[in-house]
Amino acid sequence: MPIDPMTALQAASRPAPAASAATRSLLVIGAAGPLGSAVLEQALSSGRHASVHVATTGPLQTAMRGLVPLNLAAPVRPPVPSVAAAVVVFDRARGRTGREEAFFDTEPAQLIELARWLKAGGVDTLAVVLPHAPAMLPDALRHGLATLAEQEVAMLGFRRLLFVRPTQFSRVDEGALTRLQRFAAWWLSQLQLMLPSRERPVRAATVAAFVFEVLQQWPAQESGTRVASAEVVCDAAKPEGPAAAAARWLGPARADATV
């Protein structure tokens, strides 16, 4: 059947469809612990990313579709891959597993260095997941930038910068701790018992889902820095789920969430 020239011209003049989220790539740094593992699994299973680059401590043999290892433990740091966004997880709850040996671990002291590397490599959206103990932060700092390092990262010029502060779990390997560290872990666990329900720890999978819902729902035309406190993250554990919690938090009524 011959094609009508007018139909062909009309089809050619239509704008190309916008690239879907599935065509965008992501970089995850800090997948060694339980929270970082949940972030990586959520990134791979969501179907929103064509590929997920993950920071490793060396070559990683994997047949998992879409997973791209990136060796950050090499003597010379590799260039930043072409990604739409990066998620850096500072996991406070860790164990002795093969995952920790394979995936690059991170410490809060590395935040500025990693952020500079990512910004210089062209990343414009950065999410930082840093569990903490809400009882040890003044109320004003729970909803804003809590450290000089966070303030410096905010000044680097990321188009979108997201800090997520879930309440940290106190699960630690006590056999590997000193007496003082064991006392500190016990003290933090007692503080958690006194926390209001909206500040208590939630499942790692819920935190991960909330992070990606925020990145997905954040309006494309809006830039800036946002801080999700423990109370906000806790809302993601409600029956309506992380998507509803992210939508409510990103709404106009939560303008105080923008720094």
C-alpha positions in Angstrom: 0.0 0.0 0.0 1.6 3.4 -1.0 2.3 5.9 1.7 0.5 9.2 1.4 3.2 12.0 1.0 1.2 14.4 3.2 1.0 11.7 6.0 4.8 11.1 5.7 5.5 14.9 6.0 3.3 15.2 9.0 5.0 12.3 10.7 8.4 13.8 10.0 7.4 17.1 11.4 6.3 15.7 14.8 8.7 16.4 17.6 10.7 13.3 18.8 9.4 11.8 22.0 11.3 12.9 25.1 13.9 10.4 26.4 12.3 8.2 29.1 13.9 7.7 32.5 14.9 4.2 31.4 17.4 5.7 28.9 19.2 7.5 31.7 22.2 6.0 33.6 23.0 6.2 37.3 26.1 5.9 39.5 25.9 4.3 42.9 28.8 4.8 45.4 28.8 3.0 48.7 26.9 -0.3 48.0 28.8 -2.3 50.6 26.4 -2.1 53.6 22.7 -3.0 53.9 21.5 0.5 53.0 23.8 0.8 50.0 22.9 -2.7 48.9 19.2 -1.7 49.0 19.9 1.4 47.0 21.7 -0.6 44.3 19.0 -3.3 44.2 16.3 -0.6 43.9 18.2 1.1 41.1 18.6 -2.1 39.1 15.0 -3.3 39.6 13.2 -0.1 39.0 13.5 -0.2 35.3 14.2 3.6 35.2 17.9 3.3 34.2 19.4 1.9 31.1 22.6 1.1 33.1 23.7 1.4 36.7 27.3 2.0 37.4 28.5 0.9 40.8 31.8 1.7 42.6 33.9 -1.3 43.3 37.2 -2.2 44.9 38.5 -4.0 41.8 37.4 -5.9 38.7 33.9 -7.4 39.2 32.6 -10.4 37.2 28.9 -10.0 36.8 26.2 -11.2 34.4 23.6 -8.9 35.8 22.0 -6.9 33.0 22.6 -3.2 33.3 25.2 -3.4 36.0 28.5 -1.7 35.1 31.4 -1.9 37.6 33.6 1.1 38.2 36.9 0.5 40.1 37.4 3.4 42.5 40.2 1.6 44.4 42.6 1.8 41.4 45.8 3.9 41.9 44.4 6.4 39.3 40.8 7.3 39.8 38.8 6.6 36.6 36.8 9.3 34.8 33.2 9.8 35.9 30.9 7.8 33.6 28.3 9.6 31.6 25.4 9.4 34.0 22.3 11.6 34.7 22.6 11.3 38.5 24.8 9.8 41.3 23.8 8.4 44.6 26.4 8.3 47.4 25.5 6.2 50.5 27.4 6.5 53.8 26.2 3.3 55.4 26.5 3.2 59.2 25.3 -0.4 59.7 27.9 -2.9 58.3 28.8 -6.5 58.6 31.5 -8.8 57.4 30.4 -10.0 54.0 31.8 -10.6 50.6 29.8 -7.6 49.4 31.9 -5.3 51.5 35.1 -6.6 49.8 33.7 -6.2 46.3 32.0 -2.8 46.6 33.7 0.5 47.3 32.9 1.6 50.9 32.6 5.3 51.8 33.2 7.4 54.9 31.6 10.8 55.6 35.1 12.4 55.4 35.2 11.6 51.7 32.0 13.5 50.9 33.7 16.7 49.6 36.3 14.8 47.6 33.7 12.6 45.9 31.4 15.5 45.3 34.1 17.5 43.6 35.0 14.5 41.4 31.4 14.0 40.4 30.9 17.7 39.6 34.0 17.9 37.6 32.9 14.8 35.7 29.6 16.5 34.6 27.1 15.0 37.1 24.4 17.6 37.7 22.2 15.6 40.1 23.6 14.2 43.4 21.8 12.4 46.2 23.6 11.8 49.5 22.2 9.3 51.9 23.7 9.7 55.3 22.0 7.9 58.3 22.3 9.7 61.6 20.9 9.9 65.1 18.2 12.5 65.2 18.4 12.9 69.0 22.0 14.2 68.6 21.1 17.0 66.1 19.5 20.3 67.0 16.1 20.7 65.4 17.3 23.4 63.0 20.0 21.1 61.6 17.6 18.2 61.0 16.0 20.1 58.1 19.0 22.0 56.8 22.7 21.5 56.0 24.2 20.0 59.2 28.0 20.2 58.6 30.5 22.4 56.9 31.2 19.6 54.4 27.5 19.6 53.4 27.6 23.4 53.0 30.7 23.1 50.8 29.1 20.5 48.6 26.0 22.7 48.2 28.3 25.5 46.9 29.8 23.3 44.2 26.9 24.1 41.9 25.0 20.8 41.4 21.7 21.6 39.6 19.9 19.3 42.0 21.4 18.2 45.4 19.5 15.9 47.7 20.5 15.0 51.3 18.5 12.1 52.8 19.0 11.6 56.5 17.2 8.4 57.7 17.6 7.4 61.3 20.6 5.0 61.6 20.3 1.5 62.8 22.4 0.4 65.7 23.2 -3.0 64.2 27.0 -3.5 64.5 29.4 -6.4 64.9 30.2 -6.0 68.6 33.0 -8.5 68.4 35.0 -6.1 66.3 34.4 -3.1 68.6 36.4 -1.7 71.5 34.9 -1.3 74.9 34.3 2.4 74.3 32.7 1.7 70.9 30.4 -0.9 72.4 29.3 1.6 75.0 28.6 4.2 72.3 26.6 1.7 70.3 24.6 0.8 73.4 24.0 4.5 74.1 22.7 5.1 70.6 20.4 2.1 70.9 18.9 3.6 74.0 18.4 6.9 72.3 16.5 5.2 69.5 14.0 3.7 72.0 13.2 7.3 73.2 12.7 8.6 69.7 9.2 9.6 68.5 7.7 7.1 66.1 8.3 9.5 63.1 12.1 9.4 63.8 12.7 5.7 64.3 14.6 3.7 61.7 12.8 2.3 58.7 13.7 -0.6 56.4 16.6 0.0 54.1 14.4 -0.9 51.1 11.9 1.8 52.1 14.7 4.4 52.3 16.0 3.4 48.9 12.6 3.6 47.3 12.0 7.0 48.8 15.3 8.3 47.4 14.4 7.2 43.8 10.9 8.5 44.1 12.2 11.9 45.0 14.6 11.9 42.1 11.9 10.7 39.8 9.2 13.2 40.9 11.4 16.3 41.4 10.1 18.6 38.7 12.6 19.0 35.8 12.3 22.8 35.8 13.2 23.1 39.5 16.8 23.2 40.8 18.3 23.6 44.2 19.2 21.8 47.4 16.7 19.7 49.4 17.1 18.0 52.8 14.9 15.1 53.8 14.9 14.7 57.5 14.3 11.4 59.4 10.7 12.4 59.9 10.2 12.8 56.2 11.8 9.4 55.5 9.7 7.8 58.1 6.6 8.9 56.3 7.7 6.6 53.4 7.0 3.6 55.6 3.3 4.4 55.9 0.8 2.2 54.1 0.5 4.7 51.1 4.2 4.1 50.4 7.3 6.0 49.3 5.7 7.5 46.2 3.0 9.3 48.1 5.5 10.5 50.8 7.8 11.9 48.1 5.0 13.6 46.3 3.7 15.2 49.5 7.2 16.3 50.5 8.0 17.8 47.1 4.7 19.7 47.1 4.5 23.5 47.5 3.5 23.2 51.2 6.9 21.8 52.0 8.9 24.8 50.8 10.9 24.7 54.0 12.6 21.5 52.7 14.5 23.6 50.2 17.8 25.1 51.5 
